[in-house]
Amino acid sequence: MAVDMELEAVLRPPEAPQAPYPPKVITLANGKRLVVREARREEVPTLLEAVHPTLFIHKDYYDIVGARLYAELLGWYTHRTQNEFCLVGQIEGLLVGMVNSRMYNAKTGMSLHTLAIDRGLRVGAHLFAAKMEHHIEYLGQDEVLIVAESPIGFRRWMIEYGLEPTDIPHELGGAPSYRLTRELYFKSKPRLVVGDRPVPQELLDEALREIVVADEDAIREKIAGLKGR
Ligand SMILES: CC(C)(COP(=O)(O)OP(=O)(O)OC[C@H]1O[C@@H](n2cnc3c(N)ncnc32)[C@H](O)[C@@H]1OP(=O)(O)O)[C@@H](O)C(=O)NCCC(=O)NCCS
């Protein structure tokens, strides 16, 4: 389909320049090395393959989170979302989780979603921490607005970080946002934000070469212990 670039220029929201997220490596409790890096826009179709099966996992709110994340990533890919970024977690190239977010404005970040595919290793917690690190330390923002769609998310973000409740409606359905301030981030950092830089070159090359996506059944089984439909 030919793209009318003149019309596209009107449809595409203006984008602010965003500092890159420097990749890091985290050694997980099982000894595996998790590379956390920024996804490239052209990698979105691969990410969508991993998100798609979660739309049908009616457990731990994977369905609603997956459906929203799918739409947001597609929005980024098609230039229909403003100032979005996505960080991925990979073990030996395999995608084990992802987070996305956007700059609401220069000062405020709007946290979107966190999805863990490999479970029981705090992959989601580490990726969420990386997302906060990006907003505060690399994008230089003052605060991040956050909501939780699931009880596990609520435990991981609101309780573990002691987030401040506010009455600011969040983009995700208008629920009142919780806030991570710079101060709260740096207070939580020694406890929650981990990882080493630089990532050894061969590990980084492996992660950048390809995002490997497990097949649908493997994803369903990893997430919810389900086999088949
Ligand atoms: C929220 C989320 C990102 C947290 O990821 P995480 O930090 O890697 O944590 P896990 O999901 O692996 O584990 C959460 C808990 O469930 C338990 N758990 C592990 N494997 C599990 C499985 N296959 N099924 C159910 N529970 C499992 C863990 O033991 C853990 O318990 P703990 O809180 O006492 O440590 C992840 O649960 C997720 O993607 N959930 C669905 C989407 C979602 O809710 N996103 C956040 C929206 S606010």
The ligand as an ORCA input file, in Angstrom:
! r2SCAN-3c Opt
* xyz 0 1
  C       3.434     -8.014     36.906
  C       4.577     -8.757     36.267
  C       5.234     -7.885     35.177
  C       5.620     -9.068     37.339
  O       6.652     -9.808     36.746
  P       7.803    -10.470     37.667
  O       8.375     -9.431     38.561
  O       8.731    -11.145     36.738
  O       7.056    -11.491     38.584
  P       6.309    -12.883     38.213
  O       5.088    -12.606     37.441
  O       7.260    -13.877     37.648
  O       5.935    -13.394     39.630
  C       4.954    -12.749     40.435
  C       4.564    -13.697     41.536
  O       3.858    -14.790     40.971
  C       4.542    -16.020     41.234
  N       4.636    -16.805     39.999
  C       5.732    -17.230     39.398
  N       5.474    -17.966     38.317
  C       4.172    -17.990     38.212
  C       3.314    -18.587     37.280
  N       3.738    -19.322     36.248
  N       2.015    -18.379     37.481
  C       1.578    -17.659     38.512
  N       2.362    -17.088     39.417
  C       3.650    -17.244     39.279
  C       5.916    -15.634     41.661
  O       6.373    -16.591     42.585
  C       5.773    -14.268     42.246
  O       5.553    -14.266     43.597
  P       6.213    -13.126     44.530
  O       5.478    -11.851     44.233
  O       6.003    -13.626     45.893
  O       7.674    -13.038     44.138
  C       4.093    -10.115     35.631
  O       3.405    -10.841     36.610
  C       3.178     -9.900     34.439
  O       3.628     -9.731     33.323
  N       1.866     -9.930     34.704
  C       0.839     -9.746     33.687
  C       0.786     -8.329     33.208
  C       0.766     -7.351     34.351
  O       0.053     -7.495     35.306
  N       1.581     -6.310     34.176
  C       1.669     -5.252     35.114
  C       0.502     -4.355     34.943
  S       0.478     -3.207     36.234
*
